[in-house]
C-alpha cells in the first residue's frame, strides 16, 4: 500500500518546557534541494522537493525514509550547513543563512578527539567567548546530566560506544541550542545500549527541552521518542524544472498518540509501526509466512 500524501500539518503541542528553555520553532516552506553532477550545467538529481513543515518549540519530530530520500540533507538545510535550491528555512521567524549558532548537531559517530578527555571534548561545544568558570560549570552539569560525571577525566578509547555517544550529546547541548539536530545518533550502538540511549534522550529533553529533529531508520525508535513522524519518499529522477504537481518529498506526517515516556509495547504504537513499515515498502511478515508456508 502507498501511503497518501499529507497536506501540511500544524505542529503537535508538546509538554510545556521548563523555565529558561531555549526551544525555538522551525519552519520549512517549499524547501527543495537539487544536486549537479561534476561537469554538468544543470541540476541532475532532485533530493528534496516541496518540503512544508512546521515544528513547535520543544517538539520532537522524527524523520523516516529509505536511504537516499534526503533525510540528512533535510537536517543540513535546518543547520545551515547546506542551502536549499528553493524555498526557505526559518528558526524563530529569522532565516537560516550559513551555519546557524541556534542549532547543534549530533551524528551517528561520536566524533570525539581521541587525545582529549570527555570534559575537554564536551567543552569544545561551548560558544566562543564563554567565561572559563561558567564554561567549566556548564560542562560539569552536562556530564552529570548524561551520567558521565565519574568518567569525565577519561579519553574516548577508555569508554564504551554508548558512553562516547553520551559525551557527543553533551557536547551538542553545551551551547544551549534552540534546535537540536540528531542524525541517526544511536545507529552504531548495540540494541540494548540503543534502548538505554533513547531513554536518556527523553530525560535530557525533559531537563533541557530544545526543539528536536531526529533522523532515524528505526520505526520503533521514531514512535517511542517523537511527537510526530515525517515519512519521506525517494523522488524519481528529474530536475527542479518539473511541474508543481510533481511528487513532493513528504509522503505522510503521523501524529504519535500519548505522552512521553511511552509504553514500547502499546497496541496503538504497534499498529502505527505496521502502517509505517508498509509505507516504507517493508512487509511486517516474511512473504512465505504470508502465504502460509
Backbone bond lengths (Angstrom), bond angles and torsions (degrees), N, CA, C in turn:
res aa  C-N    CA-C-N  psi(-1)  N-CA   C-N-CA  omega(-1)  CA-C   N-CA-C  phi
1 X - - - 1.454 - - 1.521 109.60 -
2 X 1.311 117.65 138.71 1.457 122.53 176.05 1.517 108.51 -97.37
3 X 1.309 116.02 124.03 1.456 119.42 -179.70 1.520 109.68 -70.10
4 X 1.323 118.40 138.65 1.462 120.65 -178.20 1.516 111.82 -68.82
5 X 1.322 114.72 152.12 1.456 119.90 175.89 1.519 109.48 -70.68
6 X 1.313 115.33 131.45 1.464 119.43 -178.24 1.513 110.15 -93.40
7 X 1.330 117.29 142.30 1.462 119.30 172.04 1.514 109.09 -69.55
8 X 1.336 117.92 163.65 1.457 119.72 177.61 1.522 110.27 -54.59
9 X 1.317 116.35 136.33 1.452 120.42 -176.74 1.514 110.01 -115.13
10 X 1.306 115.00 157.20 1.457 120.05 175.55 1.513 108.76 -84.04
11 X 1.329 117.21 153.20 1.445 119.68 -177.49 1.516 111.90 -65.13
12 X 1.335 114.44 152.43 1.452 119.34 169.95 1.523 108.12 -67.65
13 X 1.314 116.36 162.76 1.459 120.26 178.22 1.515 108.63 -99.90
14 X 1.334 118.11 102.50 1.450 120.26 -178.13 1.517 111.44 -75.36
15 X 1.329 114.21 170.79 1.454 119.02 176.24 1.519 109.30 -60.64
16 X 1.326 115.76 145.53 1.462 119.91 -177.79 1.519 110.11 -61.40
17 X 1.335 117.73 130.20 1.447 120.08 179.53 1.514 112.27 -70.62
18 X 1.317 114.33 160.69 1.457 119.95 179.65 1.518 110.15 -70.54
19 X 1.339 115.48 162.41 1.459 120.20 178.70 1.524 109.69 -58.50
20 X 1.345 115.92 139.45 1.447 120.04 177.06 1.511 114.36 82.83
21 X 1.325 118.66 1.65 1.455 121.10 -179.66 1.522 109.90 -66.19
22 X 1.323 115.28 150.69 1.460 120.51 -176.92 1.522 111.92 -108.22
23 X 1.327 117.86 14.56 1.464 120.24 -176.80 1.526 110.82 -57.31
24 X 1.332 116.37 134.06 1.461 122.02 -175.78 1.524 110.81 -124.51
25 X 1.342 117.41 147.60 1.464 120.26 177.43 1.528 111.20 -76.17
26 X 1.328 115.03 149.08 1.464 122.37 178.82 1.521 108.45 -123.25
27 X 1.326 116.34 139.33 1.461 120.46 177.50 1.525 109.89 -137.04
28 X 1.328 115.57 126.78 1.455 122.46 172.33 1.519 107.59 -112.89
29 X 1.321 117.09 127.43 1.463 122.04 -177.28 1.522 109.61 -126.35
30 X 1.336 115.65 110.26 1.456 121.08 177.35 1.512 114.28 61.04
31 X 1.323 117.20 32.21 1.467 120.48 -173.97 1.524 111.16 -73.44
32 X 1.311 115.31 129.53 1.459 122.36 174.71 1.512 109.67 -134.32
33 X 1.338 115.27 152.72 1.468 119.70 176.66 1.518 108.44 -143.10
34 X 1.324 115.10 122.72 1.457 122.09 177.81 1.519 108.63 -122.17
35 X 1.321 116.18 146.54 1.457 121.73 -178.50 1.522 109.91 -117.26
36 X 1.309 115.18 147.87 1.456 122.09 -178.83 1.517 109.64 -109.89
37 X 1.319 116.94 127.93 1.453 121.56 178.30 1.523 110.21 -68.97
38 X 1.336 115.72 153.76 1.460 120.51 179.31 1.527 110.21 -56.76
39 X 1.310 115.76 128.65 1.457 120.93 178.36 1.513 114.71 87.90
40 X 1.333 117.12 -10.27 1.467 120.19 -179.56 1.525 110.08 -85.48
41 X 1.321 115.83 152.37 1.463 120.95 -179.87 1.522 112.42 -94.96
42 X 1.313 116.30 -23.60 1.461 119.97 179.83 1.521 109.49 -125.01
43 X 1.345 115.41 159.26 1.463 120.49 179.29 1.518 110.34 -59.15
44 X 1.322 115.52 134.07 1.458 119.58 -175.41 1.516 113.47 -110.36
45 X 1.319 118.41 -12.33 1.466 119.78 179.47 1.517 109.94 -145.98
46 X 1.320 115.26 125.28 1.458 121.38 176.71 1.521 108.36 -97.96
47 X 1.329 116.48 119.74 1.465 121.63 -178.24 1.522 110.77 -95.76
48 X 1.318 117.26 -40.66 1.463 122.25 177.74 1.520 109.01 -124.69
49 X 1.335 115.60 142.89 1.463 119.69 176.97 1.525 109.65 -145.97
50 X 1.325 116.04 130.13 1.457 121.82 170.42 1.509 115.32 58.70
51 X 1.334 117.22 40.64 1.469 120.16 -178.83 1.525 109.33 -80.01
52 X 1.328 116.00 115.27 1.465 123.58 174.97 1.525 107.76 -116.60
53 X 1.320 116.50 116.07 1.460 119.85 -175.93 1.521 109.28 -154.60
54 X 1.337 115.44 134.20 1.457 121.43 173.57 1.521 108.64 -120.13
55 X 1.320 115.66 133.47 1.461 121.85 -179.18 1.521 107.76 -121.67
56 X 1.323 116.21 124.30 1.466 121.29 -176.55 1.525 110.92 -76.35
57 X 1.335 117.45 156.23 1.462 120.14 176.08 1.528 111.24 -56.78
58 X 1.312 116.90 128.68 1.454 121.77 178.35 1.507 115.12 82.89
59 X 1.328 118.26 -3.40 1.464 121.48 179.65 1.527 110.20 -76.75
60 X 1.325 116.61 148.87 1.462 122.66 171.17 1.516 107.61 -108.94
61 X 1.316 116.90 119.54 1.460 122.71 178.31 1.520 108.19 -118.90
62 X 1.324 116.53 124.49 1.462 121.95 177.08 1.518 109.52 -96.40
63 X 1.325 116.09 142.63 1.460 122.57 179.54 1.521 108.16 -116.03
64 X 1.333 115.61 117.36 1.463 123.35 -179.19 1.514 109.70 -113.85
65 X 1.330 115.76 156.34 1.456 119.73 174.45 1.508 110.64 162.36
66 X 1.329 117.05 163.96 1.464 120.49 179.75 1.522 111.37 -66.90
67 X 1.327 116.10 161.67 1.462 120.41 177.27 1.525 110.01 -57.74
68 X 1.327 115.63 136.47 1.451 120.36 177.55 1.513 115.53 87.69
69 X 1.341 117.44 4.74 1.472 119.50 -177.15 1.525 112.66 -86.82
70 X 1.333 117.91 -6.53 1.458 120.00 176.16 1.514 115.96 105.06
71 X 1.335 118.29 17.94 1.466 120.19 -178.37 1.530 111.56 -61.80
72 X 1.326 116.00 -53.79 1.464 119.42 179.95 1.524 111.14 -66.82
73 X 1.327 116.84 -34.68 1.464 120.44 176.64 1.522 110.37 -60.51
74 X 1.329 116.85 -38.13 1.461 120.98 178.18 1.527 110.78 -61.79
75 X 1.339 117.01 -44.34 1.462 119.60 178.07 1.524 111.19 -61.75
76 X 1.315 116.65 -38.15 1.467 120.33 -179.42 1.528 111.80 -64.58
77 X 1.321 116.80 -31.31 1.468 119.04 176.56 1.526 110.53 -67.28
78 X 1.335 116.59 -39.32 1.468 120.29 -178.63 1.528 110.85 -72.15
79 X 1.327 116.86 -37.46 1.466 120.44 -179.12 1.518 112.68 -74.25
80 X 1.337 116.98 -19.76 1.453 120.32 -175.51 1.511 113.49 84.96
81 X 1.339 117.72 5.08 1.461 120.86 176.71 1.525 111.47 -73.89
82 X 1.322 116.58 -14.17 1.461 122.45 176.04 1.528 106.64 -145.64
83 X 1.315 116.75 154.32 1.465 120.94 -178.11 1.521 110.25 -111.68
84 X 1.330 118.16 139.24 1.462 120.16 179.49 1.524 111.69 -68.56
85 X 1.329 114.94 150.50 1.457 120.64 173.43 1.522 110.47 -72.56
86 X 1.324 115.97 -32.63 1.463 121.59 178.76 1.518 108.85 -145.44
87 X 1.328 115.74 159.71 1.454 120.36 178.14 1.522 112.83 83.93
88 X 1.333 114.76 -177.95 1.464 120.96 -176.30 1.520 110.95 -134.86
89 X 1.336 114.84 151.52 1.462 122.64 173.31 1.519 107.46 -124.82
90 X 1.323 116.54 127.46 1.462 120.35 177.05 1.517 109.94 -128.04
91 X 1.315 115.31 148.22 1.462 123.26 173.23 1.521 107.24 -123.30
92 X 1.313 116.17 120.99 1.464 121.95 -177.17 1.528 110.95 54.77
93 X 1.335 115.69 35.83 1.455 121.39 176.50 1.514 115.56 84.29
94 X 1.332 118.05 -8.91 1.467 121.38 -179.21 1.523 109.74 -103.97
95 X 1.329 118.52 137.29 1.460 120.53 -176.12 1.522 112.69 -66.06
96 X 1.324 114.58 148.07 1.461 121.46 173.19 1.523 107.48 -85.85
97 X 1.326 116.52 122.86 1.466 121.36 -179.35 1.521 108.12 -140.95
98 X 1.311 116.72 99.79 1.456 120.50 -174.92 1.514 110.69 83.41
99 X 1.334 116.10 173.81 1.465 121.26 -178.79 1.524 109.50 -51.86
100 X 1.329 116.06 120.74 1.459 120.62 -169.20 1.522 110.86 -98.95
101 X 1.333 118.56 120.25 1.463 121.36 -178.21 1.519 113.82 -68.25
102 X 1.327 117.29 -9.30 1.468 119.87 177.36 1.518 111.61 -80.19
103 X 1.327 117.01 -6.99 1.459 121.67 -178.64 1.522 110.27 -116.56
104 X 1.332 114.91 159.05 1.465 121.81 170.46 1.517 107.26 -142.02
105 X 1.336 115.74 148.86 1.460 121.40 -174.78 1.520 109.64 -122.48
106 X 1.336 116.81 136.93 1.461 122.98 169.10 1.522 107.68 -120.51
107 X 1.331 115.96 132.40 1.455 121.58 -173.32 1.523 111.27 -104.35
108 X 1.351 114.55 177.43 1.461 120.47 178.91 1.524 110.86 -63.50
109 X 1.339 117.24 -39.12 1.455 121.14 176.41 1.530 108.10 -94.55
110 X 1.337 117.47 140.89 1.472 118.81 -176.92 1.530 113.83 -61.44
111 X 1.339 117.16 -31.74 1.468 121.74 178.96 1.524 112.10 56.43
112 X 1.341 114.98 44.75 1.459 120.66 175.92 1.524 109.55 -88.84
113 X 1.322 116.93 148.79 1.459 121.33 175.91 1.528 108.66 -77.90
114 X 1.336 118.19 120.29 1.471 120.46 -170.62 1.520 114.28 -66.33
115 X 1.326 118.79 -23.35 1.459 120.82 -177.50 1.527 112.51 -89.55
116 X 1.320 117.28 -1.67 1.463 120.83 179.58 1.525 110.45 -107.52
117 X 1.318 116.18 152.54 1.461 120.77 175.50 1.527 109.81 -73.34
118 X 1.327 116.03 168.90 1.462 119.17 176.82 1.526 110.76 -59.96
119 X 1.325 116.96 -40.72 1.468 119.86 177.15 1.523 110.95 -58.15
120 X 1.313 116.67 -46.51 1.465 120.63 -178.64 1.525 111.63 -66.52
121 X 1.322 117.30 -36.18 1.461 120.33 178.10 1.521 111.17 -66.47
122 X 1.318 116.73 -44.12 1.466 119.68 179.37 1.526 110.22 -64.18
123 X 1.327 116.93 -37.32 1.464 120.88 -179.34 1.526 112.24 -62.98
124 X 1.328 117.53 -22.31 1.464 120.20 178.19 1.531 111.93 -64.39
125 X 1.328 116.76 -19.89 1.457 119.95 179.82 1.515 114.21 -84.87
126 X 1.332 117.96 -6.93 1.464 120.55 -179.14 1.526 110.89 -66.61
127 X 1.318 117.46 146.41 1.469 119.89 177.14 1.525 110.93 -62.03
128 X 1.331 117.73 146.87 1.468 120.26 175.66 1.525 110.78 -56.64
129 X 1.318 115.34 139.93 1.457 120.00 177.58 1.515 114.73 86.50
130 X 1.339 118.06 2.82 1.462 120.32 178.32 1.524 109.81 -63.26
131 X 1.313 117.11 131.85 1.461 121.26 178.79 1.524 110.04 -60.92
132 X 1.323 116.25 144.43 1.460 120.90 -173.51 1.522 111.96 -57.01
133 X 1.328 116.81 -48.04 1.457 119.82 -178.32 1.513 112.61 -65.69
134 X 1.335 116.46 -43.83 1.465 120.33 179.02 1.520 110.85 -63.75
135 X 1.329 116.69 -39.57 1.455 120.04 178.86 1.517 111.86 -65.58
136 X 1.323 116.27 -41.31 1.462 120.18 178.86 1.526 110.42 -61.88
137 X 1.324 116.57 -43.06 1.465 120.20 179.49 1.530 111.05 -65.95
138 X 1.331 117.13 -41.12 1.461 121.15 179.65 1.524 110.90 -61.67
139 X 1.327 117.00 -45.70 1.465 120.98 -179.88 1.522 110.41 -63.41
140 X 1.330 117.21 -42.36 1.466 120.46 179.65 1.523 110.91 -62.42
141 X 1.334 117.32 -41.85 1.465 120.45 178.97 1.531 110.98 -63.28
142 X 1.329 116.41 -41.58 1.461 119.81 -178.05 1.523 111.53 -68.89
143 X 1.322 117.30 -41.37 1.463 119.56 177.80 1.522 110.66 -62.75
144 X 1.328 116.71 -37.73 1.459 119.95 176.19 1.526 110.50 -66.70
145 X 1.335 116.94 -39.93 1.462 121.47 -178.97 1.524 111.64 -61.17
146 X 1.337 117.42 -38.70 1.469 120.37 -178.09 1.525 112.28 -95.29
147 X 1.333 117.29 10.62 1.461 120.85 174.17 1.510 115.14 77.28
148 X 1.331 117.58 28.90 1.467 120.55 -177.44 1.524 112.81 -118.58
149 X 1.318 118.25 14.41 1.464 120.07 -176.89 1.527 111.48 -57.81
150 X 1.329 116.92 -39.09 1.464 120.33 -178.00 1.524 112.80 -76.31
151 X 1.327 117.05 -12.18 1.473 120.99 -177.54 1.520 112.10 -112.54
152 X 1.321 117.12 13.52 1.465 120.99 -171.40 1.518 113.04 -59.20
153 X 1.345 117.99 -31.68 1.459 121.23 -176.68 1.514 114.38 -88.28
154 X 1.335 117.78 0.29 1.464 120.86 -179.33 1.522 110.68 -83.82
155 X 1.334 114.78 158.99 1.458 121.14 175.82 1.526 109.67 -99.79
156 X 1.337 117.70 160.71 1.472 120.77 -174.68 1.523 114.52 -51.72
157 X 1.330 118.26 -37.51 1.469 119.77 -178.19 1.524 112.21 -69.34
158 X 1.318 117.34 -13.39 1.458 121.71 -177.49 1.524 112.96 -96.67
159 X 1.328 117.91 2.27 1.466 120.79 -177.55 1.523 109.81 -125.99
160 X 1.329 115.72 164.73 1.464 121.49 179.83 1.523 110.95 -75.76
161 X 1.335 115.16 169.25 1.460 119.81 177.33 1.514 112.47 -60.88
162 X 1.330 116.48 -39.29 1.457 119.70 178.90 1.518 112.17 -65.61
163 X 1.329 116.79 -38.82 1.464 120.16 178.41 1.529 110.62 -67.49
164 X 1.330 116.19 -39.34 1.465 119.39 177.39 1.525 110.93 -62.98
165 X 1.341 116.64 -38.29 1.460 119.24 179.83 1.527 110.96 -70.01
166 X 1.327 116.76 -32.65 1.466 119.52 175.28 1.529 110.68 -64.57
167 X 1.332 115.70 -39.75 1.463 119.29 177.26 1.526 110.86 -64.67
168 X 1.325 116.67 -37.78 1.462 120.76 177.57 1.527 110.86 -62.76
169 X 1.335 116.27 -40.85 1.461 120.38 178.07 1.524 110.69 -64.96
170 X 1.339 116.45 -42.58 1.466 120.04 178.43 1.526 110.86 -61.90
171 X 1.326 116.96 -39.99 1.469 120.17 178.61 1.532 111.06 -62.36
172 X 1.347 116.12 -40.68 1.466 119.52 178.82 1.522 111.56 -64.07
173 X 1.335 116.83 -31.01 1.462 120.97 -178.10 1.524 112.85 -84.31
174 X 1.331 117.06 -9.11 1.462 120.14 -171.57 1.522 112.95 -62.13
175 X 1.321 117.59 -28.64 1.470 119.53 -178.78 1.526 112.01 -92.14
176 X 1.347 117.54 8.37 1.465 121.58 -176.84 1.523 110.83 53.82
177 X 1.331 117.90 59.50 1.468 119.59 -176.26 1.517 111.83 -68.26
178 X 1.314 115.84 145.53 1.459 119.70 172.60 1.507 111.84 -76.36
179 X 1.343 116.00 -24.89 1.462 122.12 -179.41 1.522 107.97 -133.35
180 X 1.328 116.82 123.65 1.458 123.08 178.90 1.522 108.78 -106.82
181 X 1.326 116.42 122.49 1.459 122.77 -177.27 1.524 108.78 -109.15
182 X 1.320 116.37 119.68 1.462 122.16 -175.05 1.523 109.33 -116.45
183 X 1.331 116.86 113.30 1.462 122.43 -176.71 1.523 109.37 -102.73
184 X 1.336 116.03 90.50 1.464 123.13 -177.03 1.531 110.93 48.00
185 X 1.319 118.47 55.49 1.462 120.20 -171.54 1.518 114.24 -67.04
186 X 1.333 117.82 -20.64 1.463 120.09 -177.77 1.529 111.92 -112.68
187 X 1.318 117.37 9.91 1.456 121.17 -173.00 1.510 114.69 -64.30
188 X 1.339 118.27 -27.31 1.461 120.97 -176.88 1.528 112.74 -93.45
189 X 1.326 117.61 2.03 1.461 121.20 -175.90 1.520 111.34 -92.35
190 X 1.342 115.88 156.43 1.461 119.35 174.68 1.526 109.59 -68.55
191 X 1.337 115.50 164.42 1.465 120.82 -169.87 1.530 112.63 -59.19
192 X 1.341 117.87 -44.78 1.461 119.98 -177.00 1.529 111.43 -69.47
193 X 1.332 116.45 -42.66 1.463 119.38 177.87 1.519 110.49 -62.35
194 X 1.314 115.78 -36.90 1.467 120.42 179.65 1.526 110.77 -60.94
195 X 1.332 117.29 -44.01 1.463 120.49 179.10 1.527 110.90 -62.47
196 X 1.328 116.12 -41.43 1.470 119.37 179.04 1.531 110.90 -65.45
197 X 1.322 116.60 -38.18 1.461 119.86 179.42 1.527 111.48 -67.04
198 X 1.317 116.89 -33.42 1.464 119.68 176.14 1.525 110.57 -62.01
199 X 1.337 116.24 -43.83 1.464 119.51 177.82 1.531 111.03 -65.45
200 X 1.336 115.98 -38.60 1.458 119.22 177.67 1.523 110.89 -61.65
201 X 1.333 116.82 -41.95 1.463 119.78 179.30 1.524 111.01 -59.77
202 X 1.336 117.18 -40.88 1.463 119.81 178.10 1.525 111.10 -64.44
203 X 1.338 117.01 -39.67 1.463 120.06 177.93 1.530 110.94 -64.57
204 X 1.331 115.94 -42.90 1.463 120.44 179.32 1.527 110.33 -64.18
205 X 1.326 116.51 -41.33 1.462 120.25 -179.23 1.524 111.13 -65.71
206 X 1.329 116.66 -36.56 1.463 119.71 177.74 1.529 110.94 -65.20
207 X 1.335 116.27 -34.91 1.461 120.24 -178.72 1.525 112.48 -82.72
208 X 1.344 116.46 -33.36 1.471 121.78 -177.43 1.522 107.68 -137.05
209 X 1.327 117.87 79.25 1.471 121.57 -166.38 1.526 114.80 -78.40
210 X 1.326 116.74 73.30 1.462 120.19 171.27 1.525 109.55 -71.17
211 X 1.317 116.58 162.05 1.461 121.82 168.33 1.524 107.08 -73.38
212 X 1.334 117.50 134.65 1.467 120.74 -173.00 1.522 110.57 -123.83
213 X 1.332 115.39 129.57 1.460 122.47 166.84 1.518 106.82 -113.17
214 X 1.332 116.10 119.08 1.463 123.01 -173.71 1.520 110.13 -116.55
215 X 1.325 117.19 117.73 1.462 121.73 172.65 1.520 108.42 -91.33
216 X 1.322 116.69 130.83 1.457 121.09 179.71 1.516 110.10 -152.55
217 X 1.345 115.47 154.55 1.460 121.19 170.56 1.528 110.65 -99.27
218 X 1.329 116.70 -2.18 1.460 122.49 -172.24 1.530 109.58 -98.68
219 X 1.331 116.53 110.24 1.463 121.04 -178.00 1.524 110.66 -63.09
220 X 1.339 117.05 -43.70 1.459 119.92 -179.98 1.529 111.10 -61.03
221 X 1.321 116.60 -41.07 1.459 120.50 178.56 1.523 111.21 -61.61
222 X 1.316 116.08 -43.78 1.463 120.61 179.53 1.524 111.07 -60.23
223 X 1.321 116.79 -45.55 1.461 120.53 -177.18 1.526 112.07 -71.15
224 X 1.315 117.64 -30.49 1.457 121.09 -179.26 1.530 111.81 -74.73
225 X 1.330 116.45 -35.95 1.458 120.21 -171.72 1.521 114.89 -96.98
226 X 1.328 117.47 -32.23 1.466 120.25 -163.38 1.523 113.43 -95.32
227 X 1.337 114.94 154.99 1.458 121.88 167.87 1.526 110.32 -79.15
228 X 1.342 115.33 -36.03 1.464 121.30 176.91 1.520 109.10 -139.49
229 X 1.335 115.11 154.22 1.463 121.52 176.52 1.523 108.05 -120.77
230 X 1.324 116.05 125.99 1.462 122.49 177.02 1.523 107.96 -101.02
231 X 1.319 116.40 121.23 1.462 121.88 179.61 1.526 108.79 -100.49
232 X 1.333 115.80 117.34 1.458 121.14 177.91 1.522 110.34 -95.89
233 X 1.318 116.08 149.91 1.462 122.23 174.46 1.528 109.41 -110.58
234 X 1.328 115.47 154.61 1.456 120.55 172.18 1.517 108.58 -79.04
235 X 1.315 116.60 126.77 1.458 120.63 -178.50 1.523 110.59 -79.84
236 X 1.331 117.15 146.15 1.462 119.76 173.55 1.519 110.05 -66.44
237 X 1.334 116.38 157.32 1.461 119.80 177.66 1.519 109.86 -57.00
238 X 1.301 115.94 137.88 1.458 119.55 -179.67 1.508 110.35 177.10
239 X 1.291 117.07 -169.94 1.458 122.23 -176.32 1.517 109.72 -130.18
240 X 1.335 117.83 165.89 1.467 120.55 179.62 1.521 113.44 -62.82
241 X 1.335 118.63 -12.98 1.463 120.62 -178.36 1.521 112.88 -83.17
242 X 1.343 117.14 4.15 1.458 120.16 -179.82 1.522 110.23 -64.16
243 X 1.330 118.14 157.10 1.463 121.12 -176.94 1.520 112.52 -62.54
244 X 1.321 115.49 159.07 1.463 121.30 -175.81 1.520 112.51 -62.20
245 X 1.341 117.23 -24.99 1.457 119.12 -178.30 1.525 111.93 -89.18
246 X 1.336 118.11 9.36 1.461 120.51 175.26 1.526 108.97 -63.09
247 X 1.331 115.52 158.52 1.460 120.59 -176.17 1.527 111.11 -57.11
248 X 1.319 115.68 134.47 1.460 121.28 176.53 1.524 109.50 -93.97
249 X 1.325 115.62 161.21 1.461 120.27 -173.01 1.521 113.02 -67.64
250 X 1.333 117.72 -37.84 1.465 119.83 -177.55 1.522 109.53 -80.95
251 X 1.332 114.76 115.88 1.460 119.78 177.50 1.520 111.25 -83.47
252 X 1.330 115.83 -35.27 1.467 118.76 -177.07 1.522 109.71 -166.25
253 X 1.322 116.10 150.09 1.457 122.77 172.07 1.521 107.68 -121.31
254 X 1.329 116.20 124.55 1.464 121.84 -174.92 1.523 109.45 -112.64
255 X 1.321 116.71 127.36 1.460 121.60 171.65 1.521 108.63 -82.16
256 X 1.321 116.78 127.55 1.462 120.93 -179.45 1.524 108.52 -90.19
257 X 1.335 118.25 123.81 1.467 120.18 -176.77 1.525 112.00 -73.21
258 X 1.321 114.61 154.29 1.458 120.33 174.47 1.513 113.31 85.19
259 X 1.322 114.26 158.63 1.458 121.01 178.53 1.523 110.29 -90.84
260 X 1.327 115.28 155.02 1.457 120.03 173.51 1.527 108.98 -82.27
261 X 1.350 117.59 149.12 1.466 128.01 -5.47 1.524 111.45 -75.16
262 X 1.322 115.53 148.22 1.459 121.46 -176.02 1.526 111.15 -104.83
263 X 1.322 114.28 164.72 1.460 121.58 173.20 1.523 107.56 -83.56
264 X 1.322 117.43 118.07 1.465 120.60 -177.91 1.526 112.14 -59.70
265 X 1.329 116.62 -25.76 1.460 120.36 -176.53 1.525 113.16 -96.66
266 X 1.323 118.02 9.64 1.467 120.89 -177.33 1.527 111.14 -59.30
267 X 1.338 116.18 139.90 1.462 120.74 -175.97 1.520 112.13 -64.10
268 X 1.352 117.37 -39.69 1.464 118.35 -177.99 1.523 111.48 -66.25
269 X 1.335 117.31 -31.39 1.461 119.62 176.15 1.525 110.86 -70.33
270 X 1.337 116.30 -36.22 1.464 119.43 177.91 1.522 111.05 -63.66
271 X 1.325 116.57 -38.00 1.467 119.85 178.54 1.524 111.03 -67.51
272 X 1.329 116.75 -41.23 1.462 119.95 177.30 1.524 111.03 -66.19
273 X 1.321 116.14 -36.32 1.470 119.89 178.03 1.519 110.61 -58.85
274 X 1.328 116.70 -47.72 1.464 120.31 179.35 1.526 110.93 -61.94
275 X 1.315 116.33 -38.67 1.460 121.36 -179.10 1.530 111.43 -66.10
276 X 1.344 116.04 -43.23 1.457 119.85 -179.47 1.525 111.44 -70.45
277 X 1.328 116.72 -39.77 1.463 119.08 176.78 1.522 110.58 -60.75
278 X 1.317 116.26 -39.97 1.463 120.24 177.34 1.529 110.02 -61.54
279 X 1.327 116.29 -41.63 1.454 119.93 178.53 1.513 112.89 -65.62
280 X 1.337 116.61 -25.11 1.460 121.42 176.95 1.522 112.37 -87.84
281 X 1.339 115.88 -0.76 1.459 119.87 -179.73 1.509 113.89 79.72
282 X 1.339 116.66 21.82 1.466 121.16 -179.10 1.523 108.58 -114.23
283 X 1.346 118.97 115.34 1.463 120.03 178.93 1.520 110.83 -69.26
284 X 1.319 116.29 150.24 1.462 120.07 178.49 1.516 112.15 -78.22
285 X 1.333 117.42 -13.84 1.465 121.93 177.42 1.518 108.99 -130.95
286 X 1.321 116.09 150.31 1.460 120.51 175.38 1.526 108.75 -61.85
287 X 1.341 118.23 142.06 1.472 120.22 -178.57 1.520 113.83 -52.67
288 X 1.325 118.25 -35.34 1.470 119.79 -179.94 1.522 110.81 -66.54
289 X 1.362 115.75 -36.15 1.463 119.02 177.83 1.519 110.18 -65.81
290 X 1.336 116.39 -37.61 1.463 120.00 179.45 1.520 111.62 -65.20
291 X 1.354 116.47 -29.19 1.465 119.98 178.86 1.520 112.25 -86.35
292 X 1.337 115.00 -3.21 1.456 118.05 179.70 1.506 113.57 81.71
293 X 1.368 117.38 18.33 1.461 120.88 -178.83 1.520 110.16 -74.13
